[in-house]
Amino acid sequence: MDIEALKRELDGIRIEDNPAIVQQRSRDFYWYSPVLKRQLEHVTGDLIVSPKDEAEVVRVLAACFSHGVPVTPRGTGTGNYGQAMPLSGGVVLSLAEMNEVRAIAPGRVVCGPGAILADIDRATKAHSAQELRLHPSTYNTASIGGFIAGGSGGVGSINFGGLRDFGNVIRLRVVTMEADPKVLELSGEDLHKVTHAYGTNGIITEVEMPLAAAYDWVDVIVGFDRFSDAARYGNALACQDGILTKLITPVAAPAPWLYFKRHQKFLHEGLSVVVCMVAPHALDAFRAFTRRERGKVIFDASLVEDRKGLPPAYELAWNHTTLRALRVDPSITYLQSLYPFPHQLDLVERVDGLFPEVTSHLEFVRFDGNITCFGLPLVKFTTEQRLDEIVRLYEDNGCPIFNPHRYTLEEGGMKQTDEIQLAFKRRADPQGLLNPGKMIAWENPGYDYRSGKTFLFKGLER
Ligand SMILES: Cc1cc2nc3c(=O)[nH]c(=O)nc-3n(C[C@H](O)[C@H](O)[C@H](O)COP(=O)(O)OP(=O)(O)OC[C@H]3O[C@@H](n4cnc5c(N)ncnc54)[C@H](O)[C@@H]3O)c2cc1C
């Protein structure tokens, strides 16, 4: 890689080559996983390049293509699986400066890929009382482009499902990695080629997202003596079509008491909780339903005057639950599981009781029209072998694991080649220069997913 020649060619575009800063901005939240921490600790890019518009993206990609330099796109680096880490070095392409909200209309917003989710909502709320349908718990820090390319769902998925679902992304503009990069407009079925592809299939330069009516969501925490009651309540609440919620998160004791430090005065050690976000107009119905289900409201933000220092409910949920646990106990890590409908409650009870070192954490979602839950169980890490054994036992019991201790798309997902993404990559990135090492199907087409072995990207050895 002739990085000096590349730099000269990129004259006029913002570049950072201070090695300490480059290394810092070559990282994401990979360290959530002790396995990835060991594997990726040394990874760094050679250069951070920050285009300010699509024309500069095209220039950067053309120059990198001609010099054979890998390009790894980056939003704000809050991904968890080393997604945004440049395994083969080269250019880290920061899209952070392309953050403008370009247009707002009934039911839709158009913005640059670097726009921070909370900033998009601020603009759409001020314009017409609308907000994004769903967002990760990293609402205040993550970019919309990074969410689409690396995320899956989150707060709001209880109503709208995930990013993979038709209709939750309207349109993307994408630049290909070729000698003469093309700008494509993707919609409908074609979106799947680049959504959740970790930036291996093109650089997103504009997004159009659907909007929902905005509310001043009220944070409420409901307590239960037994986790199974919390899970049952969460499921029943999610099935109440008339009660508008945005988040339903059961977390088993003693995690809330140990890790939700700022809320500790409302909790006690043996309490399992369900963390909720409720629309203001649904609060009376929510309270009546909760009473009927014998839940105890232990925190209701609409009734607590001094909320200074309390994080919003969504920062107790999704992967923020793990973050809070990690801050208290660095030996904690996590898994991501699905409890398939219609047996979700039985599976939750069966699987999570199997392991002494696992504490349950569920997220209720709408999944293909049904209510079910994902799990982000907290795991006290001992060895990689034990972690693999827990994964296997979950799967043997009918709960697929989306392994957050792997950096490839396939191992973190459905463990098979995504033919649509692979076919598109042949067109959009013929030299395999976009975020190398993340798509097994590209790196090693003969890879046997049933081998049970972890895929090791050869470029990482270098
Ligand atoms: C505490 C915590 C909580 C989280 N909660 C959730 C959650 O609730 N739901 C969820 O889905 N995720 C969650 N995540 C993961 C992550 O925060 C989200 O996926 C987030 O949306 C990523 O945005 P980002 O800007 O940080 O992307 P990055 O980490 O910078 O990038 C993510 C991926 O997208 C690619 N990419 C970035 N920008 C572009 C672009 N313009 N074009 C093409 N590819 C691009 C990157 O190469 C990378 O592969 C959480 C992570 C943490 C640390």
The ligand as an SDF file (V2000), in Angstrom:
LIG
                    3D

 53 58  0  0  0  0  0  0  0  0999 V2000
  -23.9240    0.3220   24.7300 C   0  0  0  0  0  0  0  0  0  0  0  0
  -24.3180   -0.1630   23.3660 C   0  0  0  0  0  0  0  0  0  0  0  0
  -25.6580   -0.3700   23.0750 C   0  0  0  0  0  0  0  0  0  0  0  0
  -26.0670   -0.8210   21.7960 C   0  0  0  0  0  0  0  0  0  0  0  0
  -27.3910   -1.0410   21.5500 N   0  0  0  0  0  0  0  0  0  0  0  0
  -27.7710   -1.4380   20.3130 C   0  0  0  0  0  0  0  0  0  0  0  0
  -29.1520   -1.6310   20.0000 C   0  0  0  0  0  0  0  0  0  0  0  0
  -30.0350   -1.3950   20.8120 O   0  0  0  0  0  0  0  0  0  0  0  0
  -29.4710   -2.0540   18.7560 N   0  0  0  0  0  0  0  0  0  0  0  0
  -28.5190   -2.2620   17.7880 C   0  0  0  0  0  0  0  0  0  0  0  0
  -28.8730   -2.6280   16.6670 O   0  0  0  0  0  0  0  0  0  0  0  0
  -27.2150   -2.0560   18.0530 N   0  0  0  0  0  0  0  0  0  0  0  0
  -26.8250   -1.6520   19.2680 C   0  0  0  0  0  0  0  0  0  0  0  0
  -25.5010   -1.4200   19.5250 N   0  0  0  0  0  0  0  0  0  0  0  0
  -24.5360   -1.4910   18.4280 C   0  0  0  0  0  0  0  0  0  0  0  0
  -24.3180   -0.0950   17.7470 C   0  0  0  0  0  0  0  0  0  0  0  0
  -24.3940    0.9500   18.6840 O   0  0  0  0  0  0  0  0  0  0  0  0
  -25.3500    0.2190   16.7310 C   0  0  0  0  0  0  0  0  0  0  0  0
  -25.4440   -0.7810   15.7680 O   0  0  0  0  0  0  0  0  0  0  0  0
  -25.0890    1.5730   16.0640 C   0  0  0  0  0  0  0  0  0  0  0  0
  -26.2030    1.9260   15.3490 O   0  0  0  0  0  0  0  0  0  0  0  0
  -23.8670    1.6410   15.2040 C   0  0  0  0  0  0  0  0  0  0  0  0
  -23.7230    2.9590   14.7500 O   0  0  0  0  0  0  0  0  0  0  0  0
  -22.2950    3.6080   14.5740 P   0  0  0  0  0  0  0  0  0  0  0  0
  -22.4440    4.9480   13.9400 O   0  0  0  0  0  0  0  0  0  0  0  0
  -21.5420    3.5830   15.8500 O   0  0  0  0  0  0  0  0  0  0  0  0
  -21.6640    2.5920   13.5430 O   0  0  0  0  0  0  0  0  0  0  0  0
  -20.1660    2.0260   13.4650 P   0  0  0  0  0  0  0  0  0  0  0  0
  -19.8470    1.1960   14.6530 O   0  0  0  0  0  0  0  0  0  0  0  0
  -19.2290    3.1380   13.1580 O   0  0  0  0  0  0  0  0  0  0  0  0
  -20.3110    1.1000   12.1800 O   0  0  0  0  0  0  0  0  0  0  0  0
  -21.1350   -0.0330   12.2060 C   0  0  0  0  0  0  0  0  0  0  0  0
  -20.9290   -0.8050   10.9010 C   0  0  0  0  0  0  0  0  0  0  0  0
  -21.4570   -0.0590    9.8260 O   0  0  0  0  0  0  0  0  0  0  0  0
  -20.4520    0.2410    8.8510 C   0  0  0  0  0  0  0  0  0  0  0  0
  -20.7460    1.6040    8.3940 N   0  0  0  0  0  0  0  0  0  0  0  0
  -20.7780    2.7400    9.1370 C   0  0  0  0  0  0  0  0  0  0  0  0
  -21.1520    3.7780    8.3710 N   0  0  0  0  0  0  0  0  0  0  0  0
  -21.3530    3.2930    7.1250 C   0  0  0  0  0  0  0  0  0  0  0  0
  -21.7300    3.8830    5.8760 C   0  0  0  0  0  0  0  0  0  0  0  0
  -22.0130    5.1890    5.7690 N   0  0  0  0  0  0  0  0  0  0  0  0
  -21.8180    3.0870    4.7910 N   0  0  0  0  0  0  0  0  0  0  0  0
  -21.5560    1.7570    4.8720 C   0  0  0  0  0  0  0  0  0  0  0  0
  -21.1900    1.1560    6.0130 N   0  0  0  0  0  0  0  0  0  0  0  0
  -21.0900    1.9160    7.1170 C   0  0  0  0  0  0  0  0  0  0  0  0
  -19.1400    0.0860    9.5810 C   0  0  0  0  0  0  0  0  0  0  0  0
  -18.0810   -0.2950    8.7130 O   0  0  0  0  0  0  0  0  0  0  0  0
  -19.4660   -1.0390   10.5390 C   0  0  0  0  0  0  0  0  0  0  0  0
  -19.3240   -2.2660    9.9020 O   0  0  0  0  0  0  0  0  0  0  0  0
  -25.0830   -1.0270   20.7990 C   0  0  0  0  0  0  0  0  0  0  0  0
  -23.7320   -0.8190   21.0900 C   0  0  0  0  0  0  0  0  0  0  0  0
  -23.3480   -0.3910   22.3490 C   0  0  0  0  0  0  0  0  0  0  0  0
  -21.8930   -0.1650   22.6190 C   0  0  0  0  0  0  0  0  0  0  0  0
  1  2  1  0
  2  3  1  0
  2 52  2  0
  3  4  2  0
  4  5  1  0
  4 50  1  0
  5  6  2  0
  6  7  1  0
  6 13  1  0
  7  8  2  0
  7  9  1  0
  9 10  1  0
 10 11  2  0
 10 12  1  0
 12 13  2  0
 13 14  1  0
 14 15  1  0
 14 50  1  0
 15 16  1  0
 16 17  1  0
 16 18  1  0
 18 19  1  0
 18 20  1  0
 20 21  1  0
 20 22  1  0
 22 23  1  0
 23 24  1  0
 24 25  2  0
 24 26  1  0
 24 27  1  0
 27 28  1  0
 28 29  2  0
 28 30  1  0
 28 31  1  0
 31 32  1  0
 32 33  1  0
 33 34  1  0
 33 48  1  0
 34 35  1  0
 35 36  1  0
 35 46  1  0
 36 37  1  0
 36 45  1  0
 37 38  2  0
 38 39  1  0
 39 40  1  0
 39 45  2  0
 40 41  1  0
 40 42  2  0
 42 43  1  0
 43 44  2  0
 44 45  1  0
 46 47  1  0
 46 48  1  0
 48 49  1  0
 50 51  2  0
 51 52  1  0
 52 53  1  0
M  END
$$$$
